[in-house]
């Protein structure tokens, strides 16, 4: 299986934890990892030492960004826009591949991803992914679709991508033009670029393959989702990929994600095992207890108890 990862040095620990969970849930399975990151020599040494004995190939992407316009949004640093451009030019950066799973590193793999990776994509489908919980609008981009296969976006944190179509459809050129034109109004650049352009070109996958925290912790309207309530309940109880999105991050003490303990389980099997959250104190213990109580009450109200 081919996996595509992008991360900066602040997420190195999480990348190692994610890969530990991946290998532990796929004994003997071969993975070819294609990575863009800072400090490539250091990351290469770390991963080869950390996962010595695992069945994987390791390639680093060295992309020449000089010919592309710099993003001027004050929230983006130089490395961030390089990550965005890498994601949007994935077809040309991996010219010998026809399929890849693009996966964020703030994730724990909790089962086999083989079935998802082998998902059949129709002629008009560029991706397979999981729907966001929140309803989305494209009007700010001047796009007003008459029909969408979901009222919500797909989440770009876990995307199975048809790279052959990506190249044939000229996706890199179209997405680059979109992000430059709309930079000032983008929230999440990759997501706010791929969704408005390809809102009907994705296959809806089970939420168990990208269980981001909105499915677990917040009330939402099932009618806006391309899933039944039962599908969501099954996914929340047996997730294959757990995505620690938003501010709910298990490496912070105040985090109350229901699957936070899984992160720590795999962390303890890495060289980062001695990591301790800096926000652990008596005051935050009280705050955390209150948050857990509030979430439990909300889940009962919404039928997820």
C-alpha positions in Angstrom: 0.0 0.0 0.0 1.2 3.5 -0.9 0.8 6.2 1.8 1.5 9.9 1.5 2.3 12.0 4.6 3.1 15.6 5.1 4.1 17.1 8.4 6.5 19.7 10.0 8.9 19.2 12.9 6.1 20.0 15.4 4.3 16.8 14.4 7.2 14.4 14.3 6.1 12.7 17.5 2.6 12.2 16.2 3.9 10.9 12.9 5.9 8.2 14.7 2.9 7.3 16.9 0.6 7.0 13.9 3.1 4.8 12.0 3.5 2.6 15.1 -0.3 2.0 15.2 -0.3 1.4 11.4 2.4 -1.3 11.6 1.0 -2.9 14.7 -2.4 -3.4 13.0 -0.9 -4.8 9.7 1.6 -7.5 10.6 3.8 -8.3 7.6 2.0 -5.9 5.3 4.2 -3.9 3.0 3.9 -0.1 3.0 5.6 2.4 0.8 5.8 5.7 2.5 6.1 9.0 0.5 6.9 11.9 2.9 7.3 15.6 2.7 8.8 17.0 5.9 11.4 19.4 7.3 14.7 18.0 8.2 14.5 15.1 5.9 17.8 13.5 6.8 16.9 13.6 10.5 13.4 12.2 9.9 14.9 9.4 7.7 17.3 8.3 10.4 14.6 8.4 13.1 12.1 6.3 11.1 14.6 3.7 10.0 15.7 3.3 13.6 12.2 3.4 15.1 10.7 0.9 12.7 13.7 -1.4 12.1 12.4 -4.8 11.1 9.0 -3.5 9.7 8.2 -4.1 6.0 8.2 -0.6 4.5 9.9 1.6 1.8 10.7 5.2 2.5 10.9 8.0 -0.1 11.1 11.7 0.5 9.6 14.3 -1.7 11.9 17.2 -2.7 9.7 19.7 -4.6 11.0 22.8 -6.3 8.6 25.5 -5.1 10.4 28.6 -6.5 8.2 28.8 -9.6 5.0 28.9 -7.5 3.6 32.1 -6.0 4.0 32.4 -2.3 0.9 32.6 -0.2 0.7 35.9 1.6 -1.9 35.1 4.2 -0.4 36.1 7.6 -1.5 32.7 9.1 0.8 30.8 6.7 4.5 30.4 7.2 6.8 29.3 4.4 6.8 25.6 5.3 3.0 25.6 5.6 2.5 26.8 2.0 5.0 24.2 0.8 2.9 21.5 2.5 -0.2 22.8 0.8 1.5 22.9 -2.6 2.9 19.4 -2.1 -0.6 18.1 -1.4 -2.1 19.9 -4.4 0.6 18.6 -6.8 0.7 15.0 -5.6 -0.1 13.6 -9.0 3.0 15.0 -10.6 5.2 14.4 -7.5 4.3 10.7 -7.6 4.3 10.1 -11.4 4.8 6.3 -11.2 1.8 5.7 -8.9 -1.9 5.3 -9.8 -3.2 5.2 -6.3 -2.2 6.6 -2.9 -3.7 7.0 0.5 -3.1 10.6 1.7 -3.2 10.5 5.5 -2.6 13.1 8.2 -0.3 12.2 11.1 -2.6 13.3 14.0 -4.2 9.9 13.6 -4.3 6.4 15.2 -4.9 3.4 13.0 -7.1 1.0 15.0 -7.6 -1.9 12.5 -6.9 -2.9 8.9 -7.2 -0.3 6.2 -6.8 -2.8 3.4 -10.5 -2.8 2.5 -10.6 1.0 2.3 -7.4 1.1 0.3 -8.8 -1.3 -2.3 -12.1 0.7 -2.6 -13.2 0.7 -6.3 -13.6 4.2 -7.7 -16.0 4.9 -10.6 -14.9 6.8 -13.7 -16.1 10.1 -12.2 -14.6 9.6 -8.8 -11.3 11.1 -7.9 -11.3 10.3 -4.2 -12.8 8.2 -1.6 -13.3 9.9 1.8 -15.4 10.6 4.8 -18.0 13.4 5.1 -17.5 16.2 7.5 -20.3 16.7 10.1 -20.8 20.4 9.4 -22.9 21.6 6.5 -20.9 23.6 4.0 -21.5 26.3 1.5 -19.4 27.2 -1.6 -21.1 30.5 -2.4 -18.1 32.5 -1.1 -16.1 31.0 -4.0 -18.9 31.9 -6.5 -19.8 28.3 -6.8 -23.5 27.3 -6.6 -24.0 23.6 -7.3 -27.5 22.4 -8.2 -26.7 19.0 -6.8 -24.1 17.6 -4.4 -23.6 14.0 -3.3 -23.4 15.3 0.3 -24.4 18.5 2.0 -21.2 18.4 3.9 -17.6 18.5 2.7 -15.3 15.5 2.6 -12.5 15.6 5.2 -9.1 15.8 3.6 -7.2 14.2 6.5 -7.8 10.7 5.0 -8.2 10.5 1.2 -7.8 7.6 -1.1 -6.7 9.3 -4.4 -6.7 8.1 -8.0 -3.5 9.7 -9.1 -4.0 8.7 -12.8 -7.2 10.8 -12.9 -5.5 13.6 -10.9 -2.9 13.9 -13.8 -5.5 13.4 -16.6 -7.9 16.0 -15.2 -5.2 18.6 -14.6 -6.1 18.8 -10.9 -2.8 20.4 -9.8 -3.2 23.3 -12.2 -6.9 23.9 -11.3 -6.3 23.7 -7.5 -3.3 26.0 -7.6 -5.3 28.6 -9.5 -8.2 28.3 -7.0 -6.0 28.7 -3.9 -4.2 31.7 -5.3 -7.5 33.4 -6.4 -9.2 32.7 -3.0 -6.3 32.7 -0.6 -7.8 35.5 1.6 -11.0 33.6 2.3 -9.7 30.1 2.7 -10.1 28.5 6.1 -8.4 25.2 5.7 -6.6 25.6 2.3 -6.6 22.0 1.1 -10.1 21.3 2.1 -11.5 24.7 0.9 -9.8 24.0 -2.5 -10.6 20.3 -3.2 -14.2 20.4 -2.0 -15.6 23.3 -4.1 -13.9 22.0 -7.2 -14.7 18.3 -6.8 -17.9 18.2 -4.7 -19.4 15.4 -6.9 -16.3 13.5 -7.6 -15.8 11.6 -4.4 -17.0 8.3 -3.2 -18.6 8.4 0.3 -16.7 6.0 2.6 -17.8 4.8 6.0 -17.0 7.2 8.8 -15.1 4.4 10.5 -12.2 5.2 8.1 -11.8 8.8 9.4 -13.6 9.2 12.7 -12.9 12.9 13.4 -13.9 14.3 16.8 -17.1 16.0 15.7 -18.7 12.6 15.3 -17.9 11.9 18.9 -18.3 15.0 20.9 -20.7 17.4 19.4 -24.4 17.3 18.5 -25.0 17.3 14.8 -27.8 16.9 12.3 -28.0 13.5 10.7 -30.1 14.8 7.9 -27.1 16.8 6.6 -25.0 13.6 6.5 -24.8 10.9 3.8 -25.0 8.3 6.6 -27.8 6.8 8.7 -27.7 7.2 12.5 -27.0 3.5 12.8 -23.9 3.8 10.5 -22.6 6.6 12.6 -23.2 4.6 15.8 -21.4 1.6 14.4 -18.4 3.7 13.3 -18.1 5.4 16.6 -18.0 2.1 18.4 -15.6 0.4 16.0 -13.4 3.0 14.3 -10.6 1.9 12.0 -9.0 5.3 11.7 -9.3 7.8 14.6 -8.5 11.4 13.6 -7.7 13.8 16.4 -9.0 16.9 14.7 -9.6 20.4 16.0 -8.6 21.3 19.6 -9.2 17.8 20.9 -5.7 16.4 21.0 -4.7 13.5 23.3 -1.2 14.8 23.8 -2.7 17.7 25.8 -3.8 16.9 29.4 -7.2 18.7 29.0 -8.1 16.6 26.0 -11.3 14.5 26.5 -11.4 12.6 23.3 -13.1 9.2 24.0 -10.2 7.4 22.2 -7.4 9.4 23.8 -6.0 6.4 25.6 -5.2 4.7 22.2 -2.7 7.5 21.4 -0.9 6.9 24.7 -0.9 3.1 24.1 1.1 3.5 20.9 3.1 6.4 22.2 4.5 4.1 24.9 5.8 1.8 22.1 8.0 4.5 20.6 11.1 6.5 21.5 8.8 9.3 22.7 7.4 7.2 25.5 8.6 9.6 28.2 6.5 12.5 26.9 4.4 14.3 29.5 1.8 17.0 28.8 2.9 20.4 30.1 -0.7 21.4 31.0 -1.2 18.8 33.8 -2.0 20.5 37.1 -4.7 20.5 39.8 -6.8 23.3 38.2 -6.9 21.5 34.8 -7.9 18.3 36.6 -11.1 20.0 37.7 -11.7 21.6 34.3 -11.2 18.2 32.6 -13.7 16.5 35.0 -16.3 19.1 34.2 -15.8 18.7 30.4 -16.2 15.0 30.6 -19.4 15.3 32.6 -20.8 17.8 30.0 -19.9 15.6 27.1 -21.5 12.5 28.7 -24.7 14.4 29.3 -24.8 15.7 25.7 -24.3 12.2 24.3 -27.2 10.9 26.3 -29.4 13.7 25.1 -28.5 12.9 21.5 -28.9 9.1 21.7 -25.3 8.1 21.8 -25.1 7.0 25.4 
